[in-house]
Amino acid sequence: MGRSQLQDSRAWQQLLAQRADWGETTLAGLFRDDPTRGERMVAAACGITLDYSKNWLRAETLAALLELARERGLEAQRAAMFAGEHINRTEDRAVLHVALRAPADEEIFDQGVNVVPEVHAVLQRMMDFCDRVHAGTWCGASGKALRQIVNVGIGGSYLGPEMAYHALRRYRVPGIREYFVANVDGAALEAVLAELDPEQTLFVIASKTFTTLETMTNAQAARRWLVAALGEAAVERHFVAVSTNDAAVAAFGIHPQNSFGFWDWVGGRYSMDSAIGLATMLAIGAAGFRDLLAGFRAMDEHFLHAPLAQNLPVLLGVIALWYNNFWQAQSQAILPYAHDLRRFPAYLQQLQMESNGKRVDLDGVPLTVDSSPVIWGEPGTDGQHSFYQLLHQGTRLVPCDLIGFVQPLSDFTEQHDLLMANLFAQAEALAFGRSAAELRALGVAEAQIPHRVSPGNRPNNLLLVDALTPFSLGTLVALYEHSVFTQGVIWGIDSFDQWGVELGKVLAARVDEDIRGVATHPHDSSTQRLIARYRQARNP
Ligand code: F6P
């Protein structure tokens, strides 16, 4: 692979030089040299304080990283996104999820059409529908109120609503319970149906394309279940759709009036604040959803206007890129210290890896540097008792984002201090560890010392948020959306397509034909044999 323009840029060269000169610099040393570091290397906006002091950054490193973002055209690309330019080049589409949270009087154009009025029209229909469901004026076929909501969808039509349902547990409308069916494995649907009373169940079929195998298969099975219990005429009261594909929704038997649309300029993984958020709105009510949108919007404004050196998404983005491209970090951990935020790592996996898991640049030229790291994580303190051992003493570099909330997350308020004590302690332990000298001073036997030393110097960001609310959840999601964007711009890739997921879908359809015996497709010897074994076991 040849060298790229990216690697030839002045800032990239400076960063390479800094990396080469890094020597024995440690976080402990950086803090010793500058006792004000923990106060200085902090940025705050929209109720989020980012402490990035425990990173392998000198002042000149950060300056070069920000210069790199500038050289790569971040400011112009950011303006292009907000202006509706077709920055999703491979699909020739605008990327306007920011329009989903724009106030009604703002104008954002896609091909000469102001999209904001359409956004607000759908929002109004969603709010009216939710109010009716909550009031019981939109009820089931037998007249019972609908209190069990099932979101049938996958990927971006699932991960956001499910994450938000758990995250906003304390903001839920009393009496409403939600369920999520994503996997084509019938076990997912079976387990949910077992909990439901058909007379009180509302299915939200959420699919941008309304062609996704998993969602359509589960939706048809759910429809059969409901019809068996309540008859065909019940479908229109118990099924609504969220989609851009009106024709497919109608073909499924859902009336257009019961369908909530969005647009091709909303990527699936950027859609939780579109009509895909219908389940979220049903869970937390229209006012709560508006607060969520306000949070997204606040972070958009910050991303647009704050200087790069104080811009939270930009800081998160370039810091992650520093480890990824200059220290060869393979992964990044997302560690929310909030049980209710336990699905946030899974949500960010799609957001980041489907966006930036790319191998060529916008011109189709193979990248000569790594793109997205592997994103993973679990909530603290759970993870402390499983994989933190590797974080503290393993051989791999895993930069971590730790996320915590000042306000208690439950009525067991005394437990919150313990949770937060663990959060701060982990950030400290990762950064500074425990040396052999400290262990000796504690009287630890010499033979044990190598096993007990925690070398520290493990970089981490700490995001401290006031409270976990609809507003703050919006700010957090938008923060990572724009951080992903920042990294994608620096790599010069299309962060908004996802061609890599297509092949598996095509091959699965072919193998399905082989399994059902309706066609015989050529395969490699391994796949051939696996299919044959499976068929034989299923039909002995
Ligand atoms: O297969 C990947 C993907 O296309 C995601 O990008 C998307 O979020 C998901 O499938 C679901 O797609 P849809 O909303 O069209 O059912």
Boltz pocket constraint, residues with backbone or C-beta under 6 A from the ligand:
constraints:
  - pocket:
      binder: B
      contacts: [[A, 154], [A, 155], [A, 156], [A, 157], [A, 206], [A, 207], [A, 208], [A, 209], [A, 210], [A, 211], [A, 212], [A, 215], [A, 268], [A, 269], [A, 354], [A, 498], [A, 501]]
      max_distance: 6.0
